[in-house]
Amino acid sequence: MATNTASNFSSDIESFIADEVLPLARRQLVAYQFGDPAELPEGRGTVYQAARYNRLPLPFAPLSEGVPPIGETMTVTMVSATVQQWGDKVTITDVAELTIKHPLFKQATDLTALQLSETLERNCYNSLMAGTQVNYVNSRGSRASLVAGDVLDPHTVRRTVTALTILGAPRYMGDEMTDTKIDAESGGSKASDSPRKLPHYACIMHPSVQSDLAENSVVTNAFSYSDINRLYNNEVGEWAGARFCQSNMVPTWVGVAQVNGTGGTAGSLATNTYYIQVTASDTQNQYESRIYQVSTGVSVTGPNGSISVALPNISGFTFNVYVGTTTSPTNLGLCALGPTSGPMTGQAVQLAANQTVIITGTGTAQTPPAAPATGVTVYPTFMFGRGAYAQVVLKDAQFSYLTGADKSDPLNQLRVIGWKAYYGTLLSNTQFMARIESTSSFSSTFG
């Protein structure tokens, strides 16, 4: 008996695609909001400078009658930031726009807007990592000394708040002003007496670290009482004079076993013993998040020396290779497989996985992130007061929508959606900020 099944008529089946596109995973943007706004005028270069006149030392002894004091020398400290232009684009053909179900131009517009805000947030964290005041949980001496179980605890939070207070870091909503008199007539009835106005430091932490801290009963109780007084985006609570915000864009670092190299004669390295260090950047946020240990020494015979490096086979990452003559490399390597355009042309960056690359020389000065112990993931938590950093803008973010024909596209076959922003992050006073580094008892994956 002949039976007609659905497979016989598959060519007559109309595929169904939902009208609504599926949502993207959300990024929690927090860090950019805390930077003081600053503007660099056009026509004044790309370097923004700010001056801080340092306080005078207090007199040691009273004056002698009729004898003037020796006097003090005023000193000034300058800080600066260089603004850089960032941007990207999406190009769509007219054929794609005519034949695809969903409006590609609108989707590209939405995606580039997200990319802009997330780029500014990512760059802000990269700048904050230049802060030199670090507290390691359990008073460990370095990132490499942190072990599993060194999770963020109330003592370390208080230790960091105390250190910033001793340094005199100004607080948000703080009383750091000349007139410190208290209005005795307010009776707690003014808006300024609201819990929302209590002086505090701001803190940004990774969700895993927030979960570690929230498991402490003292902190949990404090967070529950502060729920109604939230001030900032993604704030999770207030405790010990700090308000805590959560962001899934906070970078992390995991220590990985070393990748070693072998000497060759395909470059321009001089005779010496070299050390390499490989890092891996995730292809979404471009954080150097996998930090391989420094290699064993590689003997190279010059003047045409080179180093051959077999990169790991890991999807979702590109690789950077650092090279130096000590166990602390401070330069990128040179590599023909690196970028062919832009400021990193020829450097050993953005290298594809699972290939052997040749390091032919010493490139741009750049220091890799410090490696945690192998198998340990380290999370930074940023705490800062008012005036710790600023966002310097030379030109506001601009979007371009190119939809018409021109000499380079006479038939109007291309649509281009792009953005650019000219800005930089100024570390106004690194004494007003600190970084806590810890591990976490919460895994970033299911299972």
VENBEL-V479218 format. One record per residue. N is the residue number from 1. PHI is phi in degrees with one decimal (999 if undefined). OMEGA is omega in whole degrees, 0 to 359 (NA if undefined). BURIAL is 1 if it has 24 or more other ideal C-beta (glycine too) atoms within 12 Angstrom, else 0. Layout:
N | PHI | OMEGA | BURIAL
N | PHI | OMEGA | BURIAL
//
This chain:
1 | 999 | 178 | 0
2 | -75.5 | 180 | 0
3 | -121.5 | 178 | 0
4 | -91.3 | 179 | 0
5 | -100.9 | 181 | 0
6 | -60.2 | 183 | 0
7 | -64.3 | 179 | 0
8 | -66.3 | 187 | 0
9 | -121.1 | 183 | 0
10 | -60.0 | 180 | 0
11 | -68.6 | 182 | 0
12 | -103.1 | 179 | 0
13 | -91.3 | 178 | 0
14 | -89.2 | 180 | 0
15 | -64.8 | 179 | 0
16 | -107.6 | 173 | 0
17 | -127.1 | 182 | 0
18 | -61.2 | 180 | 0
19 | -66.7 | 182 | 0
20 | -90.8 | 175 | 0
21 | -79.9 | 182 | 0
22 | -75.7 | 182 | 0
23 | -73.1 | 175 | 0
24 | -92.5 | 171 | 0
25 | -63.1 | 186 | 0
26 | -94.6 | 174 | 0
27 | -102.3 | 180 | 1
28 | -96.2 | 185 | 1
29 | -93.3 | 188 | 1
30 | -129.8 | 194 | 1
31 | -63.6 | 186 | 1
32 | -62.6 | 185 | 1
33 | -67.0 | 184 | 1
34 | -86.8 | 180 | 1
35 | -75.5 | 177 | 1
36 | -63.2 | 178 | 1
37 | -71.9 | 177 | 0
38 | -143.7 | 184 | 1
39 | -123.8 | 175 | 0
40 | -100.1 | 183 | 1
41 | -63.3 | 175 | 0
42 | -66.5 | 179 | 0
43 | 82.4 | 181 | 0
44 | -120.6 | 178 | 0
45 | 79.0 | 183 | 0
46 | -116.7 | 182 | 0
47 | -106.9 | 176 | 0
48 | -98.5 | 181 | 1
49 | -119.7 | 176 | 0
50 | -135.1 | 183 | 0
51 | -109.8 | 174 | 0
52 | -130.4 | 176 | 0
53 | -83.8 | 185 | 0
54 | -77.1 | 183 | 0
55 | -65.1 | 179 | 0
56 | -83.6 | 175 | 0
57 | -65.4 | 180 | 0
58 | -71.0 | 180 | 0
59 | -63.6 | 184 | 0
60 | -80.1 | 186 | 0
61 | -141.8 | 178 | 0
62 | -68.9 | 179 | 0
63 | -71.9 | 170 | 0
64 | -88.2 | 184 | 0
65 | -57.2 | 177 | 0
66 | 76.9 | 182 | 0
67 | -112.6 | 179 | 0
68 | -71.2 | 178 | 0
69 | -69.6 | 178 | 0
70 | -64.8 | 181 | 0
71 | 95.3 | 183 | 0
72 | -121.1 | 176 | 0
73 | -94.4 | 177 | 0
74 | -76.3 | 177 | 0
75 | -125.4 | 180 | 0
76 | -128.3 | 177 | 0
77 | -114.6 | 179 | 0
78 | -106.3 | 172 | 0
79 | -123.8 | 183 | 1
80 | -147.2 | 174 | 0
81 | -142.0 | 177 | 1
82 | -101.6 | 179 | 0
83 | -77.8 | 180 | 1
84 | -130.4 | 178 | 1
85 | -94.0 | 177 | 0
86 | -118.2 | 179 | 1
87 | 178.7 | 178 | 1
88 | -164.9 | 182 | 1
89 | -151.7 | 172 | 0
90 | -128.7 | 179 | 1
91 | -114.5 | 182 | 0
92 | -125.7 | 176 | 1
93 | -83.3 | 177 | 0
94 | -64.3 | 179 | 0
95 | -64.3 | 179 | 0
96 | -61.7 | 181 | 0
97 | -64.8 | 182 | 1
98 | -78.1 | 191 | 0
99 | -109.7 | 182 | 0
100 | -92.8 | 185 | 0
101 | -59.3 | 184 | 0
102 | -86.0 | 182 | 0
103 | -67.1 | 186 | 0
104 | -64.6 | 182 | 1
105 | -63.5 | 178 | 1
106 | -66.0 | 179 | 0
107 | -62.4 | 179 | 1
108 | -64.7 | 178 | 1
109 | -62.1 | 179 | 1
110 | -64.2 | 183 | 0
111 | -69.1 | 179 | 0
112 | -68.9 | 176 | 1
113 | -64.1 | 176 | 1
114 | -63.5 | 181 | 1
115 | -60.8 | 179 | 1
116 | -60.4 | 183 | 1
117 | -65.0 | 180 | 1
118 | -72.1 | 176 | 1
119 | -66.2 | 178 | 1
120 | -61.2 | 179 | 1
121 | -65.6 | 180 | 1
122 | -59.6 | 181 | 1
123 | -64.7 | 178 | 1
124 | -63.8 | 178 | 1
125 | -63.3 | 179 | 1
126 | -60.1 | 179 | 1
127 | -71.6 | 181 | 1
128 | -62.7 | 179 | 1
129 | -67.1 | 178 | 1
130 | -78.2 | 176 | 1
131 | -63.2 | 188 | 1
132 | -103.2 | 181 | 0
133 | -90.9 | 187 | 1
134 | -129.4 | 169 | 1
135 | -111.8 | 175 | 1
136 | -97.8 | 181 | 1
137 | -57.1 | 182 | 1
138 | 59.6 | 177 | 0
139 | 56.2 | 174 | 0
140 | -63.9 | 186 | 1
141 | -84.9 | 184 | 0
142 | -164.4 | 176 | 0
143 | -61.4 | 182 | 1
144 | -66.4 | 182 | 1
145 | -87.6 | 180 | 0
146 | -67.9 | 180 | 1
147 | -126.7 | 176 | 0
148 | -56.4 | 183 | 0
149 | 104.0 | 177 | 0
150 | -83.3 | 183 | 1
151 | -89.1 | 181 | 1
152 | -63.0 | 184 | 1
153 | -131.5 | 181 | 1
154 | -58.3 | 182 | 1
155 | -62.2 | 181 | 0
156 | -67.5 | 176 | 1
157 | -61.8 | 179 | 1
158 | -62.9 | 180 | 1
159 | -62.3 | 180 | 1
160 | -73.5 | 176 | 1
161 | -59.8 | 180 | 1
162 | -62.1 | 180 | 0
163 | -62.7 | 179 | 1
164 | -66.2 | 179 | 1
165 | -66.2 | 179 | 1
166 | -62.5 | 179 | 0
167 | -73.5 | 180 | 1
168 | 80.7 | 178 | 0
169 | -62.1 | 181 | 1
170 | -61.3 | 180 | 1
171 | -100.1 | 169 | 1
172 | -67.4 | 185 | 1
173 | 58.7 | 190 | 1
174 | -85.0 | 181 | 1
175 | -105.8 | 181 | 0
176 | -78.1 | 182 | 0
177 | -148.0 | 183 | 0
178 | -66.5 | 182 | 0
179 | -90.2 | 183 | 0
180 | -106.7 | 179 | 0
181 | -66.6 | 178 | 0
182 | -98.7 | 179 | 0
183 | -73.8 | 184 | 0
184 | -74.4 | 184 | 0
185 | -88.1 | 185 | 0
186 | -69.9 | 179 | 0
187 | 59.6 | 178 | 0
188 | 77.5 | 185 | 0
189 | -98.5 | 182 | 0
190 | -76.5 | 178 | 0
191 | -61.9 | 182 | 0
192 | -69.0 | 179 | 0
193 | -91.9 | 179 | 0
194 | -66.4 | 175 | 0
195 | -56.3 | 179 | 0
196 | -66.2 | 184 | 0
197 | -102.6 | 181 | 0
198 | -66.3 | 179 | 0
199 | -58.5 | 183 | 1
200 | -160.9 | 167 | 1
201 | -96.4 | 178 | 1
202 | -101.7 | 184 | 1
203 | -140.5 | 177 | 1
204 | -121.1 | 183 | 1
205 | -136.6 | 176 | 1
206 | -71.1 | 179 | 1
207 | -55.5 | 179 | 1
208 | -65.2 | 179 | 1
209 | -69.5 | 177 | 1
210 | -60.1 | 179 | 1
211 | -66.9 | 176 | 1
212 | -59.5 | 183 | 1
213 | -68.0 | 182 | 1
214 | -68.6 | 178 | 1
215 | -78.5 | 175 | 0
216 | -81.1 | 187 | 1
217 | -62.3 | 180 | 0
218 | -64.0 | 181 | 0
219 | -68.9 | 180 | 1
220 | -58.0 | 179 | 0
221 | -62.1 | 180 | 0
222 | -64.6 | 180 | 1
223 | -62.7 | 182 | 1
224 | -65.9 | 180 | 0
225 | -76.4 | 183 | 0
226 | -94.3 | 183 | 1
227 | -58.0 | 185 | 0
228 | -82.8 | 186 | 0
229 | -116.3 | 185 | 0
230 | -71.7 | 183 | 0
231 | -111.1 | 194 | 1
232 | -118.0 | 175 | 1
233 | -59.4 | 176 | 0
234 | 58.4 | 176 | 1
235 | -72.4 | 181 | 1
236 | -111.4 | 178 | 1
237 | 158.3 | 180 | 1
238 | -127.1 | 178 | 1
239 | -162.9 | 173 | 1
240 | 57.2 | 178 | 1
241 | 80.9 | 178 | 1
242 | -136.8 | 174 | 1
243 | -105.1 | 189 | 1
244 | -104.8 | 175 | 1
245 | -115.3 | 182 | 1
246 | -111.6 | 176 | 1
247 | -145.3 | 176 | 1
248 | -85.3 | 173 | 1
249 | -104.2 | 175 | 1
250 | -64.1 | 182 | 1
251 | -70.0 | 174 | 1
252 | -136.8 | 177 | 1
253 | -135.9 | 175 | 1
254 | -118.5 | 178 | 1
255 | -80.1 | 183 | 1
256 | -130.5 | 180 | 1
257 | -59.2 | 187 | 0
258 | -59.7 | 168 | 1
259 | -110.5 | 183 | 1
260 | -99.8 | 179 | 1
261 | -122.8 | 177 | 1
262 | -128.3 | 182 | 1
263 | -73.1 | 178 | 1
264 | -148.7 | 183 | 1
265 | -132.0 | 183 | 0
266 | -117.7 | 182 | 1
267 | -144.4 | 183 | 1
268 | -131.7 | 179 | 0
269 | -73.2 | 177 | 1
270 | -79.2 | 178 | 0
271 | -62.7 | 180 | 0
272 | -179.0 | 170 | 0
273 | -99.8 | 184 | 1
274 | -113.0 | 175 | 1
275 | -125.4 | 178 | 1
276 | -117.0 | 173 | 1
277 | -138.8 | 181 | 1
278 | -101.8 | 171 | 1
279 | -127.0 | 179 | 1
280 | -122.3 | 179 | 1
281 | -107.1 | 177 | 1
282 | -68.2 | 187 | 1
283 | -77.6 | 179 | 0
284 | -90.7 | 183 | 0
285 | -95.1 | 180 | 1
286 | 65.4 | 171 | 1
287 | -79.1 | 170 | 1
288 | -76.5 | 191 | 1
289 | -104.5 | 175 | 1
290 | -109.8 | 186 | 1
291 | -111.6 | 180 | 1
292 | -80.6 | 179 | 1
293 | -66.2 | 179 | 1
294 | -65.5 | 184 | 1
295 | -71.6 | 166 | 1
296 | -71.5 | 181 | 0
297 | -63.2 | 179 | 0
298 | -113.1 | 179 | 1
299 | -79.7 | 181 | 0
300 | -123.7 | 177 | 1
301 | -106.4 | 182 | 0
302 | -89.2 | 5 | 0
303 | -86.6 | 182 | 0
304 | -108.1 | 185 | 0
305 | -73.4 | 177 | 1
306 | -152.3 | 178 | 1
307 | -130.6 | 178 | 1
308 | -94.0 | 184 | 1
309 | -129.7 | 176 | 1
310 | -90.0 | 184 | 0
311 | -79.9 | 180 | 1
312 | -62.8 | 178 | 1
313 | -101.1 | 181 | 0
314 | -131.0 | 179 | 0
315 | -79.4 | 177 | 0
316 | 82.5 | 181 | 0
317 | -138.4 | 164 | 1
318 | -115.4 | 191 | 1
319 | -124.2 | 172 | 1
320 | -117.6 | 178 | 1
321 | -126.8 | 177 | 1
322 | -102.6 | 182 | 1
323 | -143.2 | 177 | 1
324 | -167.9 | 181 | 1
325 | -99.7 | 174 | 1
326 | -125.8 | 180 | 0
327 | -79.0 | 174 | 0
328 | -127.6 | 182 | 0
329 | -59.9 | 181 | 1
330 | -127.5 | 177 | 0
331 | -137.9 | 168 | 1
332 | -69.2 | 172 | 1
333 | -82.9 | 171 | 1
334 | -96.7 | 184 | 1
335 | -154.6 | 181 | 1
336 | -67.1 | 181 | 0
337 | -89.8 | 177 | 1
338 | -76.0 | 181 | 1
339 | -56.4 | 180 | 0
340 | -102.6 | 177 | 0
341 | -153.1 | 179 | 0
342 | 89.3 | 185 | 0
343 | -67.5 | 181 | 0
344 | -104.7 | 180 | 1
345 | -55.3 | 176 | 0
346 | 79.7 | 179 | 1
347 | -84.4 | 181 | 1
348 | -82.6 | 180 | 1
349 | -131.8 | 179 | 1
350 | 54.2 | 179 | 1
351 | -82.0 | 181 | 1
352 | -69.9 | 181 | 1
353 | -71.1 | 171 | 1
354 | 57.8 | 174 | 0
355 | -145.8 | 176 | 0
356 | -99.6 | 182 | 1
357 | -113.4 | 181 | 1
358 | -112.3 | 175 | 1
359 | -87.9 | 188 | 1
360 | -98.6 | 182 | 1
361 | -173.8 | 179 | 1
362 | -97.2 | 185 | 1
363 | -105.2 | 185 | 1
364 | -61.2 | 175 | 1
365 | -67.4 | 179 | 0
366 | -163.4 | 183 | 1
367 | -101.4 | 179 | 0
368 | -71.8 | 173 | 1
369 | -60.2 | 178 | 1
370 | -63.9 | 183 | 1
371 | -84.0 | 168 | 1
372 | -69.2 | 173 | 1
373 | -61.1 | 182 | 1
374 | -57.3 | 179 | 0
375 | 87.8 | 182 | 0
376 | -104.5 | 175 | 1
377 | -102.4 | 183 | 1
378 | -113.9 | 182 | 1
379 | -120.3 | 174 | 1
380 | -88.2 | 171 | 1
381 | -122.9 | 185 | 1
382 | -101.5 | 176 | 1
383 | -127.3 | 185 | 1
384 | -156.7 | 177 | 1
385 | -107.0 | 180 | 1
386 | -63.8 | 179 | 1
387 | 85.8 | 180 | 1
388 | -71.9 | 181 | 1
389 | -150.5 | 182 | 1
390 | -136.8 | 175 | 1
391 | -103.5 | 183 | 1
392 | -92.6 | 182 | 1
393 | -115.5 | 172 | 1
394 | -89.9 | 179 | 1
395 | -144.2 | 179 | 0
396 | -59.2 | 178 | 0
397 | -56.8 | 181 | 1
398 | -127.8 | 175 | 0
399 | -109.9 | 177 | 0
400 | -120.7 | 178 | 0
401 | -125.9 | 184 | 0
402 | -100.2 | 186 | 0
403 | -125.1 | 183 | 0
404 | -109.5 | 179 | 0
405 | -72.1 | 173 | 0
406 | -148.5 | 185 | 0
407 | -63.1 | 179 | 0
408 | -83.3 | 180 | 0
409 | -140.7 | 189 | 0
410 | -62.4 | 181 | 0
411 | -97.1 | 178 | 0
412 | 55.3 | 181 | 0
413 | -91.4 | 185 | 0
414 | -123.7 | 169 | 1
415 | -120.3 | 183 | 1
416 | -124.9 | 175 | 1
417 | -118.5 | 182 | 1
418 | -146.8 | 178 | 1
419 | -144.4 | 172 | 1
420 | -151.2 | 179 | 0
421 | -144.9 | 181 | 1
422 | -115.8 | 186 | 1
423 | -158.8 | 175 | 1
424 | -158.4 | 179 | 1
425 | -103.3 | 179 | 1
426 | -98.9 | 172 | 1
427 | -82.5 | 187 | 1
428 | -64.0 | 179 | 1
429 | -154.4 | 183 | 1
430 | -69.8 | 175 | 1
431 | -75.3 | 179 | 1
432 | -91.9 | 180 | 1
433 | -137.3 | 177 | 1
434 | -149.3 | 178 | 1
435 | -126.1 | 173 | 1
436 | -103.4 | 176 | 1
437 | -118.2 | 184 | 1
438 | -150.6 | 167 | 1
439 | -98.9 | 180 | 1
440 | -146.4 | 176 | 1
441 | -88.6 | 181 | 0
442 | -106.4 | 179 | 1
443 | -77.7 | 178 | 0
444 | -84.5 | 181 | 0
445 | -127.7 | 176 | 0
446 | -82.5 | 177 | 0
447 | 130.1 | NA | 0
//
